């Protein structure tokens, strides 16, 4: 039990602090503050008594949103997305806009980076939105942490280990495992993997799927053929050069940005696909679809992710219960690049 006579001297009390002090979940605290969702009258009384005693400031934002809807939802895009990634985020945004329009909501768009969420904070502090859709999940996700602290409803397009976050995603680990498994069973033995930033959750999931395929077949994953944190063109080219000296039969790229640079470098080296090197990608895009030969890839519907996220968020804003995680189907498309 907390001591009602003990006044906190901190000016930065968070929902996490309140939850710990009252031995309740952060979700329960958030619902008690916002007035949304199922919370007993006694629990709500305790929470409001505590935040009044300790001068908890963010509850002003949350209660303001609860009392007067803006009928806007925010979509938060990564400001540091590269040109190849942008179509995916555009598809997600279009999906959110479609579902929002059908439910009489409008969409406000802003951006964040890994270490700067200033624009997101301004959106919330100015009470511009009733809830938020995050479109990328980081290992140390400042946006998600902030939104939980202020008690604003939000959903994540992506995956997180935090089970309190509502997530909409495809099963990247299973999909990547399945594609790698197909290649291994086809007789392709020496397979290299090129992956980007390991602080991005989806990259870790794709790497996990790759490793699982080898484990499921009782085979060894050669660590010399796995290249991580390839965040620029130079690193990708260096990885391809190293691969060409290792008798590799196939290069799997974790995303279409890496794949596009791999294909360009192989062409410069006059390495023909698939005659001299097979190539596949764990994420498909229009860029890869127009390549000759077409590239084997996992097809993920970004617009469907956005539609699902938008509907889910507006439902939560309206007080509906929601499952922890929703999965959107993927499709493995086998094409000439691995034949």
PyMOL commands that set and color helices and strands:
alter all, ss='L'
color gray80, all
select helices_A, chain A and resi 15-22+26-34+41-53+59-67+83-102+118-125+142-150+172-185+201-216+223-225+233-244+256-268+286-289+302-317+336-338
alter helices_A, ss='H'
color red, helices_A
select strands_A, chain A and resi 72-78+106-112+131-134+153-157+166-169+191-194+226-227+250-253+278-281+296-300+325-327+330-333
alter strands_A, ss='S'
color yellow, strands_A
deselect
rebuild
show_as cartoon
